[in-house]
Amino acid sequence: MKALIIGSGVTGPVTALALRKAGIESEVFEAYQTSPDDVGGWLMIAPNGVNALGVVGLAEPVRGIGRPNRRMVMTDGRGKRFAAIDELDDNNPSQLVLRPDLYRVLAGRAAAAGIKIHHGRRLVDATETADGVTAHFADGSSVTGDILIGADGVHSAVRKLIDPNAPAPRYTGLLGFGGQVPGNDLGLGRDEFYFAQGKRGFLGYSLTEDGDTGWFTNVPSAEPIAGPEARRIGAAEWLRRMRELYGDDHPAREILAAATPDTMLVLGAMHIMPSAPRWHTDRMVIVGDAAHVPSNSTGQGASMSIESAVELARCLRDLPVPQAFAVFEKLRRPRVEKVAEYGERNNQDKVNGRISQAVTSVLAPVAMKLFMKPEKMFGWLHRYEIDWDAEVIA
Ligand SMILES: Cc1cc2nc3c(=O)[nH]c(=O)nc-3n(C[C@H](O)[C@H](O)[C@H](O)COP(=O)(O)OP(=O)(O)OC[C@H]3O[C@@H](n4cnc5c(N)ncnc54)[C@H](O)[C@@H]3O)c2cc1C
């Protein structure tokens, strides 16, 4: 069997390597000429994502480019720590990675394993027959395989080919920004990640590998301004708006005062998507963000994608298509939908935040002691492991 994988972001190379382990050959087709250049910034791989990477021998390479995160610290708009959540398993902490580094390592490992990654091949259409599927690309070329796997992200073309009526991703009303300022004037601890809940929004910040202060935040915008358009507006203008919005909060005020446009990342509109109603046809399937995009507040987008990639390969190893696709969906849908609900609840807490902001800093330490036990909150999520050797039964 030969699989055509569309997209070489996070999910594509992991799927290719998992298929290789399952004894299935694949080729990857990526729209960009090089790794996507408009999606920099930090990304947190949760412990369950690291576990899934381990199945295909990618946990160590990712730890090699990652910085372990052992504690989430919550601060209020005056910089006061009001809660801290430790990782459940000190031996398998989350890994904070730079997205370009992650892409490089995943694609590099796939290429080193002999998997072909074709760049500059944007899928525009696909035709499916009883025996196979042909992918058509924007450059006029086409290629035929036995199955086609859409790992082409939140704005997936494959999702629309499978189901032209699939709901579009929902714009969150927020634009994403990040950056790095020199030094560690705030005295941030190693292996800690900070969230400051200010008057009008939050700021995430952390010490970088170079000893600088990395940060990210959102700007509300009624218009879903995409990355390229947001960059045309210019980092200087966004910085001005962020200083205006968050200038009353500590440490946002200090961090944004030190930030310069040339060290900023302008990511643009952020989307979420309830898991797509249809994941597959007889020969085509979607995986990763193409199928499910939980809210950013879960920190699970990449980890869910990696888990799904490994599970899809396990199903294809043990079952014929299209049964393998149906069982894959059955295995994965409950978990990704539970994670999406968990994200919705987090977001709702933030929306209801007016009151909670005022009381959170007082109540959180008590709540943490009484009922917000990390094991109960994340045990089901972070300790999840895929049993690769277990046979998938229809
Ligand atoms: C600002 C931001 C911060 C985030 N932070 C985190 C985090 O901390 N932790 C976390 O777990 N997740 C995070 N996420 C989510 C995470 O980035 C995604 O869940 C993850 O990248 C999904 O991987 P993917 O490979 O499915 O999609 P992508 O990484 O988007 O890759 C899709 C690939 O497909 C290619 N492609 C698209 N269309 C076509 C086509 N027609 N033909 C060929 N190729 C195509 C694209 O160029 C791209 O390379 C964040 C997302 C954003 C936007």
The ligand as an ORCA input file, in Angstrom:
! r2SCAN-3c Opt
* xyz 0 1
  C      -0.314     30.820     17.692
  C      -0.455     29.336     17.900
  C       0.105     28.755     19.032
  C      -0.039     27.385     19.247
  N       0.516     26.861     20.369
  C       0.381     25.533     20.605
  C       0.962     24.938     21.762
  O       1.612     25.608     22.586
  N       0.788     23.603     21.938
  C       0.096     22.833     21.050
  O      -0.014     21.616     21.271
  N      -0.437     23.354     19.945
  C      -0.318     24.680     19.707
  N      -0.867     25.213     18.588
  C      -1.576     24.300     17.663
  C      -0.589     23.538     16.768
  O       0.208     24.467     16.075
  C      -1.327     22.652     15.793
  O      -2.230     21.816     16.489
  C      -0.375     21.762     14.984
  O       0.526     22.566     14.269
  C      -1.173     20.877     14.029
  O      -0.293     20.241     13.127
  P      -0.746     19.878     11.661
  O       0.448     19.267     11.028
  O      -2.017     19.121     11.698
  O      -1.062     21.278     10.990
  P       0.018     22.372     10.566
  O       1.131     22.425     11.542
  O      -0.766     23.611     10.309
  O       0.617     21.824      9.203
  C      -0.175     21.707      8.030
  C       0.771     21.689      6.852
  O       0.003     21.433      5.667
  C       0.438     22.311      4.630
  N      -0.675     22.492      3.711
  C      -1.826     23.181      3.910
  N      -2.634     23.096      2.829
  C      -1.976     22.338      1.919
  C      -2.301     21.884      0.599
  N      -3.449     22.210      0.013
  N      -1.397     21.113     -0.060
  C      -0.217     20.761      0.535
  N       0.135     21.171      1.776
  C      -0.737     21.939      2.466
  C       0.817     23.586      5.389
  O       1.689     24.390      4.628
  C       1.491     23.017      6.630
  O       2.855     22.773      6.452
  C      -0.746     26.578     18.338
  C      -1.301     27.153     17.182
  C      -1.168     28.525     16.979
  C      -1.795     29.139     15.741
*
